[in-house]
Amino acid sequence: MTTESLHWFTSSYSANGGQCVEVATNLATTHGAIPIRDSKDTGGPVLNISAASFTTFVTGVKTGELGDI
């Protein structure tokens, strides 16, 4: 995708429980993408979704639109 370094982080709500995903939002502006990976398998596959789709997902979680997930 790019030669830029990805700056991975997990949610502050994850509490290191091991069932988390990591996201790298530093490409949202320049590439319009949000890479997502399993925090337990940092060398594994990365899912790239559009920044707009990620924003819609986060908004849905915050507003409760997606139910209890």
N, C-alpha and C positions, 0 to 999 in steps of 0.2 A: 504494500500500500504506500509506504513512505519510508524514508530513511531517518525521519525524525524520531527521537526517543519518546516512547510512550510513558506517561506519568500515571501509573496504576494506583488506584485507591479503592478501599472498601467503605461502605456506609458506616457512619459513626454509630449506627444502631446495631451493627453486626455483633459486637461484643466478643469477637474472636471465637465464635461458636463452631467454626469450621464448615458451615453450610452457606457459604457466601459466594457472591460474584464480585469481580473487580471490574472497574470501568476506567477508561482513560479518556477524559473529556478534553484534553488539550488539542485534539484534532478537529473538534467540532467546528470551529470558525474557519480554519484553513482548508479542511477536506470535507466538511459536512457529514462526518461519520463519528460514531462512538464505538470503539472496540470494547467488547465484553468477554471476560474469560472466567473460568472456574478458579476460585482462590486456592483450591487444593491441588490443582494441576496447572501451575503457572507456565509450564512448557507445552501445554496441550493446545487444542484448537482455540481460535479467537473468532467470535461472531462480530461482524461489523454491521451496525444498523445505522440508519440515517439519524442525524441529530433531531430532525422533526419527529420521527417515530419515538425516539427516546424521551423527548419532551412530553409527548402525548402520554406515554406510559407513566412517567413520573407524576404528571398531573393527575392521572387516573388513580394512582395509588394514594396520593395526598388527599384527594377529595372523597375517597371511599367508593368511587365508581366501579372498581374492580372487586369489591367485596373484601373479605378477609383472606389475604394471601400470605 
